């Protein structure tokens, strides 16, 4: 297993960083996060058409470029660095990976090409009112109806669920838990945008009342498949969190170099040095955890549940720590609306709870390794 990136992967990172530096400065991010769309549709089209990011990790036979979780993780790390408001995470990292891993050739042929070319947005709707992401706690109901399926229930904390064209919904029938595709504008679907802590990532409540659906993935109880989907989502989120944590470290170090107090840069004070050094250690450890999980996911290894739980727990905590320390090093200006430090802390705290808290992932990791 290689934890270092190839020349092609490094070039992908460099190209995307140049693109985002030019196209997504802080002022633009703030403008998009307050807009009605919640993102820039023109940039979305550029990401799909000019850079080919939407199909990067999707199979070639469905319009993708045949990459995998490592390439996807590189993209998400760079998007996390700038807190880009975009349906990319929901569409590609969540729905795209869920469809690609489903083994359902009909579903993949129907929806993956449109995800790859940027013409379709999608998301994954799993958690419910109890806030749990464990498959055994999901209780929305799926019912056979005239040879097809309908789904009823309520889904919470659905990333970009208020605008997604396609909803992949977990629901339970008499054989167990399955995944069902529902048109976002279908009859019986009510979508409500939630007021959330993080203004750069929108979440929604989805109410389904006998909404027409298409089953995706294996027949019968698909809990094992859905746990894999959640593991892939956790790895993708960990990569994004590493990008955000690195941005906090970079901002803190740069400020410590130029902020002068008592006639000298604050970075020369021992306490500030210790904070920056501790941030560096945590960010690098988080990167190692995320890259390991990305490599395991790319190999299709049975170690994925362990590596995903480890990355999810550690990267969540590291991002929150880096975001808090960044504000501390900036002092009073770090608390103001005009400075971006608070946006990173809000993303970090919001991401901590997505797909389960760090404590939940640590408990799962302990169970997996037999502690």
N, C-alpha and C positions, 0 to 999 in steps of 0.2 A: 504494500500500500504506500503510495507516494503522497506526502503532505505538502510538497512544493508544487508550484504551478509551472506549466509548460510555457514556452515562449509565446505560443498562440494565445494562451489564457492571459498572460501578462499584457499582451497587446490589446486584448479585449478590454481589460481593465483601463489601460491608458486611454484608449479611444473613447470609452464611455465617460471617463473622468473629464476629458477635454470637452466633450459634448455637453455634459451637465454644468461645467464651469461657465460655459458660454450661454447655455439656454435656461438654466435654472438657478440664477443667483437668489440670494435671500429675499430680495424685494419681490421677485416673481413668485416664489414659493408662498409668501404672505398674501399676495394678490389672489393666487389660485385657491388657497385654503379658505378664503372668504367668499369665493364666487359661488354662483348657483350650481355650476357643474362640479365644483370641488376639485377640478384639475383643468389642464389646458388641452382641449381636444386636438389642437394643431400639433402640440408636442407628442401627444399619444400617437398620432398618425406618423410623425417622423420616427419615433422609436420603433414602430412596426415596419415602415417602409424603407427608411434610410439606413437604419441600423440592424433591422431584422431581429430585434430583441424578443419579440413575442413568440417566435418560432424557434428560438435558439436551443431550447431544451426539449423540443418535441420531435417525434420520429419523422424522418424524411418522407415516408410514404403518406403522411398527412400534412405536408406543406412545411414541415419544420426543417431544422438544420442538423438534427441527430445528436445534439449535445446532451447534457444530463444535469444532475444536481450540482456538480462542481461549477459548470458554466453559469447555471442559474444563480448559484450562491454568489459568484463574483458580481453579477448584475445587481443583485439585491443589496450586497454590501455597499456598492457605489450609490444606489438609490437611497440607502439608509444614511449615508454621509450627508446628504443634502435635504433629508426629510421630504423627498418629492411626493406631493399629493398626486396620486395616480391610481387607476384601477389595476395596475400591473400586478401587484401582490395578490389581489383577489382572483384575477383572471388567469394568470400564468402559474403562479406559485401554488395556489390552492386548487382552483377548478381544473387547470390544465394538467397538473400532476395527477389529480384524482382520476381524470379521464384516461390519461396515458397508462396508469397503473391498473386500470379496471379489467383488462383482458377482454373487453367488450368491443369487438371490431366494428359493429354497427354504430355504436355510440361514438367511437373515435372518428370514424369516417364522417359522421354527421356534424360534429362540432369542432374537432381539433383544427381543420383547415381554416375555419373562420376565426378561431383564436389566434392562429399563427399569422394571419394577414391583418389582424387588428380590427376586423369588422364586427367582432362579437366580444362583449364583455360578459364575464361570468363570475360566480362566487360559490362558496361552500357554506351551507347553512346546517349547523350541527347542534350547537349548544341551545339549551332551552331556559326556562325561567329559573331553574335551580342553579344556573351558571356552570354546570359541570360539562366537561368535554369528554367524559368517559362514555364509550359506546353503550355500556350497560345502563346508563342513566338517561338515555334518549328515548322519549316516549311518544313522539308524533306518530299518527296512525296512517298506514297505507292499506287501501282496500281495492280489491279487484272490482272493476265496473265495466260491464259490457265488453269484456275481453281486454280492457286496458287497466289503468290504475288511477286512483285519486288519492290525494294526500291531505290530511287535516292535522292541525296543530299549530303551535307557535314556536318560532325560532328567534333567539336573541343574539345580539352582538355579532351580526352578520356583516362582515367587512364589505363595504360598498354595496350592501344588499338593496339599498333604496333605488339604485340606478342600474343594476346588472341586468343584462338581457336574459341571462340563463341562471337559474338557481339549482344547485345540486343539493338536495335535501335528504337528510337521513330520516327514515321513518320505519316503523315496525309493523309487520304483518304476522300472521299466525305461524310463520316459519322462523321468524327472527328479524334482525335488523337488516335493512337494505339501503341503497342509495337511489334516489329518484330525481330525474331531471324535470324541472317545471319552468315554463315560460314566465319570465318576470312580469309580464303584463296579462297573464291568463286570468280568466274569470275565477273568483274565489281567492285571489292573492291580494292582500292588503299590506302595503309596505310603509313603515314609519321611520323616519330618520331619528336617531337617538341623540340627545344632548350628551356629549362626551367630554372627557378631560382633554383629549388630544385633538386639536383642530386640524391637524394634517392628515388624519385618517378617520374616515367616517364609518360609523356602524349603524345598523338598522335592526328593527324588529320586523319580522315577517309573520303575518297571520295567514294561515291557509285553511280554507273551508271547502273541502272536496275539490281541490284544484287538480285538473287533469295532469297526469305525470307519465313519464316513461322510465321504466326500470333500467338502471345502469349497473354493470358489473355482474358478479356471480349471483346465481339464483340461491334461494334458501337463505340461511343466516350468513350474512356477509361481514360479521363483526371483525374477523381476522383481517380482511381487506381494508376495512375502515380504520382499524388501528394502524395499518401501514400508511394510509392516507394521512392520518394525524401525525405520525412520525415524520413523514416527508414535509408536512406543513411546519412542524416544530424546527426541523433543520433549516428550512428556508427562513423562518423568522430569526433563528440564531445568527444566520449570516447577515441579515439586515441589522440586527442589534450590534454586531461587531462594527459595522460601518458607522453607526451612530456613536458608539463608544469612542472610536478612533477620532471622529470629528470633535468630540468633547475634549479629548486629550490634546489634540492639535491646537484647539482654541485656548485651552488653559496655558499650555507652554508658551504660545506666542504672546499672550497677555502678560505672563510672568516676565518675559524678556523686556517689554516696553513700558510697563507700569512702574513708575519711580516713586518710592516712598522713603523718607529720611535720607534723601540724596543718593539712593542706589536702587537698581531694579529689584522688585520684590522676589524675583526668581533667585536672587543671591541669598535669601534668608533660608535657614535650615528647614524650618517648618514647611515652607512652600516647596522646597526641593523634595522633601519626604512625600508630600502629597502627589507631586508629579511622578515620582519614581513608583509609588504604589499604584497609581493609575496605569502607568506603563505595564507593570507586571500583570495587572488584572486584564488589560486589553489584550496583551499578547497571549495570555493563557486562554482567554475567551476565543481568540482567533484559532488557536490550536484545537480547541474543542469543536468549534464549528467546522473547520476544515477536515478534521477527522470524520465527523459525522457526514459531511458532504461526500467524502471518498467512500465511506461505507455504503451510503445510499446509491452512489454510482455503480458500485460493484454488485448491488442486490444482495448484500450479505445478511445472514441471519443475525448479525450483531447490531442491526439497525435500531431495534428498540432501546438497547443499552446506550448506544452512542447518541441517539436522539434525546433521550431523557437527560443525559449528562450535559449535552450542549444547551438544551432548553433551560435547565436549572442554572448553569454557570453564566451563560451569556446574558440572561435576564438580569442577574444580580450585578454583573460587571458593568452593564450599560447604565443601570440606575446609579451605581457607585460613581462612575465617571461623570454622569450628568450632575450629580450633587456636588462633587468636588470642583467641577468646572465653575459652578455658581459661587462656591466658597472662594475660589481663587480670584474670581472677578470682583468679589465684594458687592457693594451696593448696586453697581450698574448691572450685575448679573440678575437682579430681581426685577428689572424694569421690563415693560412690554416691548420697548424698542430694541432690546438686545435679544438675540436668538437663544440664549442659554436656557430660558424657561421652556422653549419649544422642545428642546431635546429631553428635558426632564419629564415633560408631559408625555412624549412619545415613549420614553423608557418605562414610566409607571403604567401606562396603558398596555404596552406590549407584555409587561410582566404577567398580566392576567389572561392574555390571549392563548388559548389552547391549554390552560392550566397554570397555576401559580408555580414559582420555583419550589415551594414546599411540596406541592403535588408531584412534581417531576422527581424530586429527591426521594419521596416515598416510593414512587414507582421504580426508580433505580435500585433502591434497597431491596425491593421485592424481586426484581429481575436477577440480581446478583446473589440473592439468598442471605442477605444480612438480617 
